[in-house]
Amino acid sequence: MHLRHSARGLVVDDQSRLLLYRFIAPGGGLTVWCPPGGGLEGDEIPSEALARELDEEIGLRDYGAATHVWHEEIRDPTVLPGWDGAINDYFLVPVEAAFEPCGSLGREALASEFVEHFEWWSVDRLLSHEGREVFGPRDLPDRFACLVKNGPPSSPERFVRSL
């Protein structure tokens, strides 16, 4: 299978709020709220891609140790054009306080990648969200609530989603 490998940061502030960006699929399709991050480039390992992506997308550079908490595999060729699916590695990245994201790529470059804007989400807001917009991963509200309640797992939780 030809899977796109990405690293994503679960950036969490001192009030246990999660930073997500709003991605609008080209052509006015699906709208997804996702943690910052993106595809591995060249010989990067996930932690290196995470550092690069957090700098590019939100301007976060000095965040200490990130804990690998989830490993998601999506086997569905309809998710990403040109790919059979995706692998997403999620890392917990605690920060002292919420901040206004301002990445090195700049807003115009992010907009060209269909990233509309960023917001901080509380557990309650995630769990009570209704509407057409979805989360990446789809069960993010429940997974994040468990992470906040129980802390990070001793090894990354693995989950697979198929067509």
C-alpha positions as CSV (number, residue, x, y, z in Angstrom):
1,M,0.0,0.0,0.0
2,H,1.1,3.5,-0.8
3,L,0.4,5.4,2.4
4,R,1.2,9.1,3.1
5,H,3.1,9.3,6.4
6,S,2.5,12.4,8.6
7,A,3.4,13.7,12.0
8,R,0.9,15.8,14.0
9,G,1.1,17.7,17.2
10,L,-1.5,17.6,19.9
11,V,-0.6,21.1,21.2
12,V,-2.3,21.5,24.6
13,D,-2.3,24.6,26.7
14,D,-2.4,25.0,30.5
15,Q,-6.2,24.8,30.5
16,S,-6.2,21.4,28.6
17,R,-7.3,23.1,25.3
18,L,-6.2,21.6,22.0
19,L,-5.0,23.7,19.1
20,L,-6.7,22.7,15.8
21,Y,-6.8,24.1,12.3
22,R,-9.7,24.2,10.0
23,F,-9.0,22.5,6.7
24,I,-11.4,23.0,3.8
25,A,-11.0,20.4,1.1
26,P,-10.5,21.8,-2.4
27,G,-13.8,22.4,-4.3
28,G,-15.7,23.2,-1.2
29,G,-15.8,19.6,0.0
30,L,-15.3,18.2,3.5
31,T,-14.3,20.5,6.3
32,V,-12.0,18.9,8.9
33,W,-10.6,20.2,12.2
34,C,-7.0,18.8,12.5
35,P,-4.0,19.1,14.8
36,P,-1.1,20.9,13.2
37,G,1.3,18.8,11.3
38,G,2.0,17.3,7.9
39,G,3.8,14.8,5.7
40,L,7.3,13.5,6.3
41,E,9.8,14.8,3.7
42,G,12.8,12.9,2.4
43,D,14.5,10.8,5.1
44,E,12.7,12.5,8.0
45,I,11.5,10.5,11.0
46,P,8.2,11.6,12.6
47,S,9.7,13.6,15.4
48,E,11.8,15.6,12.9
49,A,8.8,16.2,10.7
50,L,6.8,17.3,13.7
51,A,9.4,19.9,14.6
52,R,9.5,21.3,11.1
53,E,5.7,21.3,10.7
54,L,5.1,23.0,14.1
55,D,7.5,25.8,13.1
56,E,6.1,26.2,9.7
57,E,2.4,26.1,10.7
58,I,2.2,27.7,14.1
59,G,5.7,29.1,14.9
60,L,6.3,26.7,17.8
61,R,10.0,26.0,18.1
62,D,11.0,25.4,21.8
63,Y,8.5,22.9,23.1
64,G,10.6,20.4,25.0
65,A,9.9,16.7,24.7
66,A,6.9,15.6,22.7
67,T,5.3,12.2,23.6
68,H,4.2,9.9,20.9
69,V,0.6,9.0,21.9
70,W,-1.2,7.6,18.9
71,H,-0.4,5.8,15.6
72,E,-3.3,5.9,13.1
73,E,-3.4,4.0,9.9
74,I,-6.1,4.9,7.3
75,R,-6.6,2.4,4.5
76,D,-8.9,4.3,2.2
77,P,-7.9,5.5,-1.3
78,T,-10.6,8.2,-1.2
79,V,-9.0,10.1,1.7
80,L,-6.0,11.6,-0.2
81,P,-5.8,11.8,-4.0
82,G,-2.9,9.7,-5.3
83,W,-2.5,7.7,-2.1
84,D,-4.0,4.4,-0.8
85,G,-4.4,6.1,2.6
86,A,-2.4,7.6,5.4
87,I,-0.3,6.9,8.5
88,N,-0.6,9.7,11.1
89,D,1.7,9.7,14.2
90,Y,0.3,12.0,16.9
91,F,2.6,13.6,19.6
92,L,1.5,15.3,22.8
93,V,3.1,18.8,22.9
94,P,2.2,20.6,26.2
95,V,2.7,24.4,26.1
96,E,2.5,26.8,29.1
97,A,-0.3,28.9,27.7
98,A,-2.4,29.5,24.6
99,F,-0.8,31.6,21.9
100,E,-1.7,33.1,18.5
101,P,-0.3,30.8,15.9
102,C,2.1,32.5,13.5
103,G,4.1,30.0,11.5
104,S,7.2,30.6,9.4
105,L,5.2,29.7,6.2
106,G,2.9,32.6,6.7
107,R,-0.9,32.8,6.3
108,E,-0.9,33.0,2.5
109,A,1.1,29.8,2.1
110,L,-1.1,28.0,4.6
111,A,-4.2,29.2,2.8
112,S,-2.8,27.7,-0.4
113,E,-2.8,24.4,1.5
114,F,-6.4,25.0,2.4
115,V,-5.7,25.8,6.0
116,E,-8.3,28.4,7.0
117,H,-7.6,29.3,10.6
118,F,-6.6,28.0,14.1
119,E,-8.7,27.7,17.2
120,W,-8.2,26.3,20.8
121,W,-10.8,23.7,21.7
122,S,-11.7,22.6,25.2
123,V,-12.7,18.9,25.9
124,D,-16.3,20.0,26.5
125,R,-16.4,22.0,23.2
126,L,-15.0,19.0,21.3
127,L,-17.5,16.5,22.9
128,S,-20.5,18.8,22.3
129,H,-19.6,19.7,18.7
130,E,-22.4,19.2,16.2
131,G,-22.5,20.0,12.5
132,R,-21.1,18.9,9.2
133,E,-17.5,19.6,10.1
134,V,-15.5,16.5,11.2
135,F,-12.3,15.9,13.1
136,G,-9.1,14.2,12.1
137,P,-9.0,11.6,13.5
138,R,-12.8,11.2,13.4
139,D,-13.0,10.1,17.0
140,L,-10.6,12.9,18.2
141,P,-13.1,14.3,20.8
142,D,-13.3,11.0,22.7
143,R,-9.6,10.2,22.2
144,F,-8.5,13.6,23.5
145,A,-10.9,13.4,26.5
146,C,-9.3,10.1,27.5
147,L,-5.8,11.6,27.0
148,V,-6.6,14.5,29.3
149,K,-8.3,12.3,31.9
150,N,-5.7,9.5,31.9
151,G,-2.5,11.1,30.7
152,P,-0.3,9.7,27.9
153,P,-0.2,5.9,27.3
154,S,3.0,4.0,28.0
155,S,3.3,3.3,24.3
156,P,1.5,4.8,21.3
157,E,-2.1,3.6,20.9
158,R,-2.5,2.1,17.5
159,F,-5.8,2.3,15.5
160,V,-6.7,1.4,12.0
161,R,-9.6,2.8,9.9
162,S,-10.5,1.1,6.6
163,L,-13.0,1.8,3.9
